[in-house]
Amino acid sequence: MPSSPTTFLPLGKLMIGTATSSLQIEGGDRNNNWYEWAQYPGTIADGTSPLRANDHWNRWREDTELMGSLGLKTYRMGIEWSRIEPAPGQWDTAAMDRYREEIALVKERGMVPLVTLHHFNNPLWFQRLGEWEKPENIAHWLRFVGHVVKGLSDLVTDWVTINEPNVYATSGFLFHEAPPAKKSYRLALKVMRNMAIAHCRAYRLIHGIQSGARVGFAHHMRSFVPAQERNPLHRLASRSSAFLFQDELSHAMLGGKFRGVLGRQPSDISPGKYYDYLGLNYYSRTASAGFEDGTLPGKPVNDLGWEIYPQGLIECAGWMHERYPAPIWVTENGTCDNGSPTSLENFRCRFIYDHLAAISASDLPFERYYHWCFVDNWEWADGEAQRFGLVHNDYATQTRTPKLSAEFLSRIIAEGGISGEAKREFVDVQRYRIG
């Protein structure tokens, strides 16, 4: 029985899909820095490596058919640089053909592909050259970008140049959480600068190859608030964290405006427009007492202890859109929900509902929503233990089992919104845990 209009949450023409990264799902590749990093004791929480992951490199047909059966309208996927260019200037045509097959099936199953060109990991040879620390290395990545775009331009028009450059820089060069595990504020800013330059150049390069391309980057943003509102140091820490972590990078990568902590204006980049959409990865809010993550007491949290704060999605999207108007693509939004002995998940449906409800109530131009992620995958330094997927993965057998949230998202897509009946069935039965 259809819901009455007062109980139906409309989502208009929002295109809903899911997102993955190549290294986190494919398995089988030893020619990348994260595989090497995982060999060192203590680097990965559960001692696993990306060599197994989801075996998607071999099971891509099964996974793509499952996505299609859920009715997903778009799919964000990565291209593994170390597979395509295993050595500088050497191209693996078989690997490119394999990606072409996968993307062709994605399209046959009714999904629009969005392809990511850099998602945290590097080929070993690029790592050995000093990777993103050295501005001269940007040319290597642009060579790869040009090769991939030329090789896929008949199948793909939508591109993410770089995923979360701020997370990449701080994790690997400030907080010792990722390769190359350095601890230098100066280097972290240098890497962010070089990645911003790389994005601006890639934006021009891709448009030079493919006139109808839509190009952006996936920007990780958080809502920052003082841990104690009346504490002036906490207020300063909140403003400073947002400025250093995301604001200045936004200006460089979206507007081509380099200044202050990101250094002088590059001679070949003029201020302008370096985006066709606003890509936003949003997960949580940070309560700032210093430069570390914190959480306000008594708030809902996920199984990694991150606060669940749906309105932050609107706050971050609004900040970007006010300064750089464009359609908004939520390139990642999801949560770690490890379930319980009796259930594959405890609150993911409620998380999805609350964030889509915030989008529905907003007057911002949201066009796409990509849930992170499709299937439980290898979650970087957390390994296989933390689960973000709509689909459960048994790593020992590589058996996929759709969770309640997969059914819920499929129903949302089919109905064009969330009915009162769907809310009662999927959302009202779930509860957040309080931190």
NUKEPA-606856 format. One record per residue: residue in one letter; x, y, z of N, C-alpha, C in turn. Coordinates in steps of 0.1 Angstrom, whole numbers, plus 5000, padded with zeros to 4 digits. Layout:
BEGIN
AXYZXYZXYZ;...
END
This chain:
BEGIN
M500949885000500050005000500950125000;P500750214990501650334990501550425002;S502650485005502650585017501950715013;S501350785023500850915020501951005018;P501651125011502751225008503451265021;T502751275032503351325044504451225050;T504351105046505351005051506350965041;F506351025029507250995019508351095018;L509651045019510751135018511251135004;P510951244996511351244982512851274980;L513451204970514851234967515051274952;G513951314946513951374933514751294923;K515651364916516451294906517851254911;L518051244924519251204930519751074925;M520851064918521450944913522250874924;I521750754928522350684939523150564934;G524350554940525250434937526150404948;T527250344945528150294955529550324950;A530550314960531950354956532850244962;T533950224954535050134959536350204955;S537450144960538750174954539450044950;S540350054940540849934934541649854944;L542649914951543449834960542649764971;Q541549834975540849774987540049654983;I539749634970538949524967539549414957;E540549464949541049374938541849254943;G542749274952543649164956544649134945;G545749054948546648994939547749084934;D547849204938548949294933549949324944;R551249294940552349314950553149444946;N552749504935553549614930553149754935;N552649754947552149884952552649904967;N552650034971553250074983552550014995;W551249994994550449945006550749795008;Y550949724998551249585000552649575007;E553549655002554849655009554749705023;W554049805026553849855039553249755049;A552249675043551649575052552549455056;Q553649445049554649345053555349375066;Y555349495070556049535082555249505094;P555749445105554949405116554349535123;G553049525127552449635134551849745126;T551949735113551449845105549949835102;I549449705102548049685099547449615112;A546249665116545749635129545549485131;D545049415120544849275121545849185114;G546949245110547949175103547749125089;T546649165083546349125069547049225059;S546849195047547449275036546349285025;P546549375015545649385004545749284994;L546649184996546849074986545648994984;R544848974995543648894994542448984991;A542149084999541049174998539849094994;N539149144983537849074979538048994967;D539248974962539548904950538648954938;H538349084939537549144928538249144914;W539549134914540249124901539749004893;N539348894900538848774894537348764895;R536748834904535248814907534448934902;W535049014893534449144890533049124883;R532949014876531648984869530548964880;E530848874890529948844901529548974908;D530549054911530249184919529449284910;T529749294898529049384889527549344887;E527349214885525949164884525149184897;L525849174908525149194921524749344922;M525649434918525349574918524149604909;G524249544897523149564888521749514894;S521849404901520549354906519949434917;L520849524924520349614934519749744928;G519849754915519349874908520149994909;L521449984913522250104915522450174901;K522450314902522450394890523850434886;T524750434895526150474892527050404901;Y528350394896529350314903530650394902;R531250424914532550484914533550374917;M534550364908535550264908536950324905;G537950254910539350294907540050214897;I541050284891541950214882543350204889;E543850084890545050064897546350104889;W546950204893548150264885549250154884;S549450074895550549984894550349864885;R549049844881548749744871548849794857;I548449914855548449974842549850014837;E550650064847552050114844552950044854;P553249914852554049844862555549894863;A556049964853557350034853557150164846;P557950264848557850394842557750384826;G556650434821556450434806556150294800;Q555950194808555650064803554150024806;W553449994795551949984797551549834796;D550649794805550149654804548849664797;T548749624785547549624777546549534782;A546949414787545949324792545249374804;A545949454813545249514824544249614819;M544549694810543649794804542449724798;D542649614791541549544785540649484795;R541249444806540349394818539549504823;Y540049624825539249734830538149774820;R538449764807537449794797536349704798;E536649574799535549474801534649504813;E535249534824534449564836533549684834;I534149794829533349914827532249894817;A532549814806531449784797530249714803;L530549614812529549544819528749644829;V529549724836528849824845527849904837;K528149944825527250024817526049944812;E526349814808525349724803524249704814;R524749704827523849684838523149814843;G523249914835522550034838523150134847;M524450124849525150214859526150304851;V526150434855527150524850528450514857;P529550494850530850474857531450614860;L531950624873532750734877534150674881;V535250714874536550654875537450744883;T538050684893539050744902540450714897;L541350814895542650804889543750794900;H543550834912544450814923543650804936;H543850684943543150664955544050604966;F544950684971545850664982547150584979;N547150494969548250404967549050434955;N550350394955551250424944551950294939;P552350294927553250184922554650194930;L555250084932556450084940557550174933;W557650174920558650254914558450404916;F557150444917556850584920557150624934;Q556950524943557350544957558850554959;R559550474951561050484952561550614947;L560850684938561350804933561050924942;G560350894953560051004962558551054961;E557750984954556351004951555951144952;W554951184959554351314959555151424966;E556251384972557051484979557751574969;K558051524957558851594947557951644935;P557951774933557151824922557451774908;E558651734906559051674893558351544890;N557851474901557151344899555751364894;I555251484895553851504890553751454875;A554751484867554751444853554551294851;H555051214860554751064859553351034860;W552651094870551251064872550451124860;L550751234855550051294844550151204831;R551351144830551451044819550450934820;F550350884832549350774835547950824832;V547650944837546250994835545951004820;G546851064812546651074798546450944791;H547250844795547050704790545750644793;V545250654805544050594809542850664803;V542850804803541750874797541650844782;K542750844775542650804761542150664759;G542550574768542150434766540750404770;L540150494778538750464783537750574778;S538150674771537250784768536050744760;D536050634753534850594746533850524756;L534250494768533350434778533050524790;V533950614793533850694806533950844802;T533050924809533151064808533351134821;D533151064832533151124845534451074853;W535151164858536451134864536651204878;V537251124887537851184899539351174898;T540051294898541451294897542151234909;I541951284921542651244933541651224944;N541751124951540851104963541551154976;E540851234983541251284996542751314998;P543251414990544651454992545051495006;N544051555013544451595027544551475036;V543751375034543951255042545251175038;Y545451175025546751115021547951175027;A547951305027549151385032549251375047;T548151385054548351385069548551245074;S547951145068548151005072549550955070;G550150985059551450935055552551025059;F552351155062553451245064553351325077;L552251295085552151375097551751275109;F550851185107550351105118550850965118;H551750925108552450795109551450685107;E550350705099549350595098549350525085;A550250565076550250515062551650535056;P551950455046553250485040553350625034;P554550685034555850635038556050655053;A555050685061555150695076556250795080;K556150915075557051025080556151115089;K556851195096556151285106556751425104;S556151505095556651635092555551725087;Y555251825095554151915090554551985077;R555852015075556252075063556051985051;L556451855053556251765042554751745039;A553851735049552451715047551951825038;L552251955041551852065033552452065019;K553652015018554352005004553551904996;V553251795002552451684994551151744990;M550451814999549151864995549251964984;R550352044984550552144973550752074960;N551651964960551951894948550751824942;M549851774951548651704946547651804941;A547651924947546752024941547152074928;I548452094926549052124913548652014903;A548851884907548551774898547151774894;H546251804903544851804900544551914889;C545052034891544752144882545252104868;R546452054868547052014855546251894848;A545851804857545051694851543651734846;Y543051834853541851884848541951944834;R543052014832543252074818543551954808;L544351864813544751754804543551674800;I542751634809541551554806540651624796;H540351754799539551824790540151844776;G541451844775542151854762541951724754;I541751614761541651484755540151454752;Q539251494761537851454760537051584763;S536451644753535851774755534551764764;G533951654764532651634772532951584786;A534151574790534451514803533851594815;R533551534826533251594838534251554848;V535051654853536251624861536151694875;G536551624885536551684899537551604907;F537551634920538351554929537451524941;A537751414948536951374960537551434973;H536951534978537451614989536951565002;H537751515011537351475024537151605033;M535951625038535651735046534951685059;R535251765070534551735082533951865088;S533051845096532551965104533351975116;F534052085118534852105130534152195140;V534152155153533552235164534552235175;P534452335184535352325196534852215205;A535752145212535452045221534652105233;Q535052225237534352305247534052445241;E532852475239532452595231533052725238;R533152725251533552845258535152855259;N535852755255537252755256537852825244;P538552935245539053005234540152925226;L540852845233541852755226541252655218;H540152595223539352495215538752565202;R538252685204537652755193538752785182;L539952825187541052845178541452715171;A541552605178541852475173540852435162;S539652455164538552425155538752495142;R538852635143539052715131540352675124;S541452655131542752625125542752495118;S542052395124542052265118541252265105;A540152335104539452345092540252415081;F540852525085541652605076542852515070;L543552445079544752375074544352245067;F543352175072543052045067542252055054;Q541352145052540452145041540152275034;D540152385041539752515034540752555024;E542052565027543052615018543252525006;L543052395009543152294998541952314988;S540852344993539652374985539952484975;H540452594980540752704971541752674961;A542752594964543852554954543252464944;M542552354948542152254938540852294931;L539952374936538752414929539052544922;G539652634928539852774922541252804917;G542152704918543552734913544252844921;K543852864933544352984941545252924952;F546552944950547552894959548053014967;R548152994980548553104989548953055002;G549453135011549753105025550452965026;V549852875034550452755038550752665026;L550152685014550352595003551352664993;G551952774997553052834989552552924978;R553552964970553253064960552453004948;Q551853094940551153054928552052984918;P551752864913552552804903552452884890;S553552894883553652974871552752934860;D552352804859551552754849550052734853;I549652784865548352764869547752904873;S546752954867546153074870544853054877;P544453144886543153124893542053114883;G541153014885540052994876539152884881;K538652804872537652694875538352564871;Y538552474882539152354879538252234885;Y537052244882536052154886534752164877;D534152044875532852044868531752004878;Y532151954889531151914900531951924913;L531251934924531951934937531851794943;G532951724944533051594950533251604965;L532451544973532551554987532451414994;N533551385001533551265010533251305024;Y532151265029531851305043531451195052;Y532051185064531851085073531451125087;S532051235092531951265106532251405110;R531951435123532351565128533451555138;T534351655139535451645148535351755159;A535451715172535451815183536951845186;S537351965184538752005184539152065198;A540151995204540852055215542252095211;G542752025201544052045195543952005180;F544951935175544951895161544551745159;E544151685170543751545169542251535169;D541751425164540251405163539751385177;G538551445179537851425192536351415189;T535651365199534151345198533451405209;L532351475207531551525218530851415225;P530851425239530251325247528751315244;G528151195246526751165245526151175231;K527051165221526551165207526551025201;P525751005191525850875184527250855177;V527750735178529050705172528950565165;N529850545155529950425148530950325155;D531250215149532050115156533550155155;L533950265149535350315150535350435160;G534250465166534150585175533950715169;W533650715155533450845148531950895151;E531851025154530451075156529651065144;I528351025145527451025134526651165135;Y526951245125526451385125525951415111;P524751375107524351395093524351545088;Q523951635097523851775093525251825088;G526351765092527651805088527851795073;L527151695067527151675052526651805045;I525651865051525051985045525952105048;E526552115060527452225063528652225054;C529252105052530452105043530052135029;A529052075024528652095010528252245008;G527652305018527252445017528452535016;W529452505024530652585025531352585011;M531452465005532052464991531152534981;H529852504981529052554971528852704971;E528952764983528852914984530052974977;R531252914977532452964972532652924957;Y532252804954532452744941531152674936;P530252744931528952684928529052584917;A528452464919528452354910527552244915;P527152154907526352034912527251964922;I526551904932527251834943527151684941;W528251614941528251474941528851424954;V528051354962528651294975529351174971;T530651184969531551084963531750974973;E531650994986531650894996530850935008;N530050845013529350865026528950725031;G529450695043529150555049529650545063;T529550435069529850415083530350275086;C531150265096531650135101530650075110;D529949975106528949905114529349755113;N529949705123530449565123529349465127;G528149505131527049415134527249345147;S526649235149526749155162526649015159;P526748925169526748785166525348735160;T524348815161523048785155522648865143;S523448965140523049055129524249105121;L524149115108525249165100525549315102;E524549385107524649525109523649575119;N523949685126523049735137522449865134;F523049955126522550095124522750155110;R523250075101523650135088522350185080;C521250125081520050175075519650305081;R519750325094519450445100520450555096;F521750525095522750615090522350665076;I522050575067521650605053520450695053;Y519450665061518250745061518550885066;D519250895077519451025082520251115073;H521251065065521951145056521151175044;L520351085039519551115027518451215031;A517951205044516951295048517551445049;A518751455053519451585053519551635039;I519851555029519951595015518551635010;S517551555013516251585009515751725014;A516051755026515651885032516452005027;S517551975021518452085017518052145003;D518352275001518052334988519352334980;L520452274984521652264977521452164965;P522252184954522052104942522751974942;F522251884951522851744951522351674939;E523351614932523051534920523251384922;R524351344930524651204931525051174946;Y524751054949525151004963525750864961;Y527050854965527750724964527950674979;H527350564982527550504995528850434995;W529650455006530850385008530650275019;C530750155015531150105002530249994997;F530549934986529649824981529849694989;V531049644991531249524998532349545009;D532149485020533249495031534549475024;N535549565027536849555020537949575029;W539149575023540449585031540549735034;E540349775047540249905051541549965056;W542549975047543850035049544449985062;A544850075071545550025084544649945093;D543349955091542449875100542249735094;G542749705082542749565077541349525073;E541049395076539749335072538649345083;A539049395095538149385107536949485106;Q537249605100536149705101535349705088;R534049705090533149675079532249795075;F532349835063531649955058530649915047;G530649785043529849755031528349735032;L527649755021526349715019526149565018;V527249505014527349355012528449295021;H528049195029529049125037529949035029;N531249035033532148945027532748855037;D532748725034533448625041534748605035;Y535848665041537148665034537748525032;A537348425040537948295039537348225026;T536048255023535448185012535048285000;Q535248415003534848524993533348514990;T532548474999531148464997530548605000;R529748654991529048784993527648764998;T527248835008525848825014525348975015;P524349015007523749145009523149165023;K523449275028522949315042521549375040;L520949405052519649475051519749615045;S520849675046521149805040521149805025;A521649695020521649675005520149675000;E519349595007517949585003517249725005;F517649795016517049925018517350025007;L518650035004519150124993518450084980;S518349954977517749914965516249964964;R515549954975514149994976514050144974;I514950224980514950364979515050404964;I516050344957516250374943514950334935;A514350224937513150174930512050264932;E511850324944510750404948510950554946;G512150594943512450734942512450814954;G512650744966512550814979512350704989;I511950755001511850665013510450675018;S509650565016508250565021508250545036;G507050575042506950555056507050405059;E506550325050506550175052508050135052;A508850185043510250145042511050195055;K510650315059511250365072510950275084;R509750235085509350145096510050005095;E510249955083510749825081512349825083;F512949925078514449925078515150015088;V514550125091515150225099514750225114;D513450215116512950225130513350105139;V513749995133514149885140515649895144;Q516349995140517750005143518050125153;R519150105160519450215170520950245169;Y521350365171522750405172523250365186;R524550345187525150345201525650485204;I525650515217526050645221527450645227;G528250745223529650745227529750805241;
END
